[in-house]
Amino acid sequence: MAGIGWYGPLIDLSAASSHLGAYVQLLVFVHQFHPPQRFRASNGRELLKGMLQVGDNTQPYFHVSLWQKHVCSDVSAGDVILLQNVKVTRFRNVAMATTIQQSSLSILVQLHELLSTDGEAPYLGGK
């Protein structure tokens, strides 16, 4: 099986509503990670779902649903992540994104990496 070579365009969150139904990439800051919850689908299958509240320089808050394999990632508030091949959807008239089987989540910067043990931020001009 060939891998997916195209992850869709890298978009600003403010442009998400113009990409409804499309697969996109998002480079975002994580505000909150809501722990995964288990529930049963109508077919009886057990599912695992987590939620992220993210933002970028164009829109401060945006929701992303994480399904199955993406839920158990090491994402935490303060991280900068790249989401690839996520689908833009609408729920209760609000645009959001959801992961699919072929989505990927990469943590580019973790908050704890930004701060050294002496409390200075090496990436931000510290030691």
C-alpha beads as a LAMMPS data file, in Angstrom:
LAMMPS data file: protein, C-alpha beads

127 atoms
126 bonds

1 atom types
1 bond types

-500.0 500.0 xlo xhi
-500.0 500.0 ylo yhi
-500.0 500.0 zlo zhi

Masses

1 110.0

Atoms # bond

1 1 1 0.000 0.000 0.000
2 1 1 1.450 3.351 -1.014
3 1 1 1.709 6.092 1.576
4 1 1 -0.024 9.399 1.257
5 1 1 2.308 11.944 -0.320
6 1 1 0.002 14.948 -0.133
7 1 1 -1.348 16.253 3.147
8 1 1 -3.349 19.167 1.780
9 1 1 -2.497 22.828 2.079
10 1 1 -1.056 24.384 5.220
11 1 1 -3.783 26.824 6.257
12 1 1 -4.365 29.510 8.860
13 1 1 -7.154 28.677 11.291
14 1 1 -9.101 31.744 10.148
15 1 1 -9.378 30.099 6.701
16 1 1 -10.701 26.760 7.999
17 1 1 -14.362 27.444 7.211
18 1 1 -13.475 27.911 3.537
19 1 1 -11.960 24.387 3.518
20 1 1 -14.974 22.443 4.856
21 1 1 -14.738 18.790 3.842
22 1 1 -11.101 19.162 2.751
23 1 1 -7.933 17.679 4.190
24 1 1 -5.432 20.239 5.429
25 1 1 -2.343 20.798 7.556
26 1 1 -2.408 22.961 10.681
27 1 1 0.581 24.470 12.491
28 1 1 -0.830 25.443 15.886
29 1 1 -0.216 26.228 19.547
30 1 1 -1.987 23.939 22.046
31 1 1 -4.067 25.764 24.670
32 1 1 -5.712 22.699 26.239
33 1 1 -5.701 18.938 25.908
34 1 1 -8.892 17.275 27.125
35 1 1 -8.219 13.699 28.279
36 1 1 -9.517 10.858 26.116
37 1 1 -12.952 9.414 26.726
38 1 1 -14.213 5.964 25.773
39 1 1 -17.630 5.445 24.274
40 1 1 -19.501 2.932 22.129
41 1 1 -20.431 3.621 18.525
42 1 1 -23.839 2.620 17.185
43 1 1 -22.251 -0.562 15.782
44 1 1 -21.041 -1.546 19.286
45 1 1 -17.380 -0.778 18.608
46 1 1 -15.528 0.956 21.435
47 1 1 -13.954 4.273 20.416
48 1 1 -11.470 6.587 22.064
49 1 1 -11.718 10.350 21.523
50 1 1 -9.733 13.291 22.853
51 1 1 -10.037 17.010 22.176
52 1 1 -7.514 19.779 21.660
53 1 1 -8.148 23.483 21.886
54 1 1 -5.554 25.138 19.662
55 1 1 -4.815 28.533 18.154
56 1 1 -2.584 30.423 15.759
57 1 1 -1.872 34.061 14.939
58 1 1 -5.125 34.351 12.942
59 1 1 -7.599 32.694 15.324
60 1 1 -7.016 32.231 19.045
61 1 1 -9.293 29.221 19.610
62 1 1 -10.126 26.233 17.412
63 1 1 -11.121 22.659 18.298
64 1 1 -9.560 19.458 17.002
65 1 1 -11.008 15.979 17.663
66 1 1 -8.378 13.282 18.116
67 1 1 -9.531 9.753 17.353
68 1 1 -7.991 6.421 18.342
69 1 1 -4.202 6.371 17.743
70 1 1 -3.788 10.158 17.959
71 1 1 -5.378 10.373 21.422
72 1 1 -2.449 8.782 23.235
73 1 1 0.148 11.246 22.010
74 1 1 2.302 13.215 24.446
75 1 1 0.653 16.537 23.598
76 1 1 0.221 19.046 26.392
77 1 1 -0.741 22.690 26.786
78 1 1 2.001 25.004 25.534
79 1 1 3.224 22.686 22.768
80 1 1 3.496 23.703 19.113
81 1 1 2.254 20.907 16.840
82 1 1 1.830 20.121 13.166
83 1 1 -1.341 18.237 12.238
84 1 1 -1.251 16.694 8.758
85 1 1 -4.140 15.291 6.758
86 1 1 -6.863 16.407 9.159
87 1 1 -10.383 16.929 7.858
88 1 1 -12.118 20.269 8.343
89 1 1 -15.699 19.694 9.483
90 1 1 -18.535 21.670 11.029
91 1 1 -20.195 20.846 14.351
92 1 1 -23.048 22.997 15.672
93 1 1 -22.281 25.556 12.973
94 1 1 -18.633 25.950 14.072
95 1 1 -15.652 24.861 11.957
96 1 1 -13.310 22.342 13.574
97 1 1 -10.873 19.628 12.502
98 1 1 -10.864 15.902 13.086
99 1 1 -8.182 13.274 12.666
100 1 1 -8.688 10.302 10.380
101 1 1 -6.805 7.016 10.018
102 1 1 -4.157 8.638 7.778
103 1 1 -3.668 11.787 9.875
104 1 1 -0.409 12.514 11.633
105 1 1 0.418 14.628 14.648
106 1 1 3.969 15.886 15.190
107 1 1 5.078 17.770 18.271
108 1 1 7.517 20.397 17.006
109 1 1 8.207 22.192 20.291
110 1 1 7.289 21.035 23.777
111 1 1 6.829 23.625 26.493
112 1 1 9.239 21.905 28.872
113 1 1 11.970 22.099 26.180
114 1 1 11.623 25.878 26.068
115 1 1 12.637 26.281 29.682
116 1 1 16.051 25.208 30.902
117 1 1 16.681 24.035 34.458
118 1 1 17.778 27.537 35.491
119 1 1 14.445 28.964 34.335
120 1 1 15.786 30.763 31.265
121 1 1 14.431 30.176 27.787
122 1 1 17.355 29.101 25.539
123 1 1 15.291 29.355 22.345
124 1 1 14.196 32.856 23.247
125 1 1 17.615 34.458 23.754
126 1 1 18.591 32.803 27.047
127 1 1 21.670 30.640 27.609

Bonds

1 1 1 2
2 1 2 3
3 1 3 4
4 1 4 5
5 1 5 6
6 1 6 7
7 1 7 8
8 1 8 9
9 1 9 10
10 1 10 11
11 1 11 12
12 1 12 13
13 1 13 14
14 1 14 15
15 1 15 16
16 1 16 17
17 1 17 18
18 1 18 19
19 1 19 20
20 1 20 21
21 1 21 22
22 1 22 23
23 1 23 24
24 1 24 25
25 1 25 26
26 1 26 27
27 1 27 28
28 1 28 29
29 1 29 30
30 1 30 31
31 1 31 32
32 1 32 33
33 1 33 34
34 1 34 35
35 1 35 36
36 1 36 37
37 1 37 38
38 1 38 39
39 1 39 40
40 1 40 41
41 1 41 42
42 1 42 43
43 1 43 44
44 1 44 45
45 1 45 46
46 1 46 47
47 1 47 48
48 1 48 49
49 1 49 50
50 1 50 51
51 1 51 52
52 1 52 53
53 1 53 54
54 1 54 55
55 1 55 56
56 1 56 57
57 1 57 58
58 1 58 59
59 1 59 60
60 1 60 61
61 1 61 62
62 1 62 63
63 1 63 64
64 1 64 65
65 1 65 66
66 1 66 67
67 1 67 68
68 1 68 69
69 1 69 70
70 1 70 71
71 1 71 72
72 1 72 73
73 1 73 74
74 1 74 75
75 1 75 76
76 1 76 77
77 1 77 78
78 1 78 79
79 1 79 80
80 1 80 81
81 1 81 82
82 1 82 83
83 1 83 84
84 1 84 85
85 1 85 86
86 1 86 87
87 1 87 88
88 1 88 89
89 1 89 90
90 1 90 91
91 1 91 92
92 1 92 93
93 1 93 94
94 1 94 95
95 1 95 96
96 1 96 97
97 1 97 98
98 1 98 99
99 1 99 100
100 1 100 101
101 1 101 102
102 1 102 103
103 1 103 104
104 1 104 105
105 1 105 106
106 1 106 107
107 1 107 108
108 1 108 109
109 1 109 110
110 1 110 111
111 1 111 112
112 1 112 113
113 1 113 114
114 1 114 115
115 1 115 116
116 1 116 117
117 1 117 118
118 1 118 119
119 1 119 120
120 1 120 121
121 1 121 122
122 1 122 123
123 1 123 124
124 1 124 125
125 1 125 126
126 1 126 127
